[in-house]
Amino acid sequence: MGSPSSAEVEVAALSDAYEAALIANDLAAMDAVFWDSPDALRFGIAEVQYGYDEIAAWRATAGGVPSSRRITGRTVCELAPGAVAVDLTFVNGDDPTVGRQSQVWVRTDDGWRIKRAHVSLQR
């Protein structure tokens, strides 16, 4: 593997900030990184949101992730100019359940935004 592209470096830093916002349950910061479009999509562990408005409305009632959440692996891969995938695994404290999170970030006029997101748990 070669050196990360500038897009990969930028999105990796944004992914780190998103993780911090998840832990802090910072709704404004989490909403700000999603693509403000009816075409945004988030598949959660037990729910689905189509469009930015549904994602923001769900997040407002969902509550935060455990403060013990810890990333155990992450890859950041530029798929094409203006599109970067972030895939990670995580655990919550001593719970051995492995979580998986995938995001597709796209470069918009407003900066990098999450266009697609998927979260699942390995039970």
Secondary structure by P-SEA (a helix, b strand, c coil): cccccaaaaaaaaaaaaaaaaaaacaaaaaaaaccccccbbbbccccccccaaaaaaaaaccccccccccccbbbbbbccccbbbbbbbbbcccccbbbbbbbbbbbccccccccbbbbbbcc
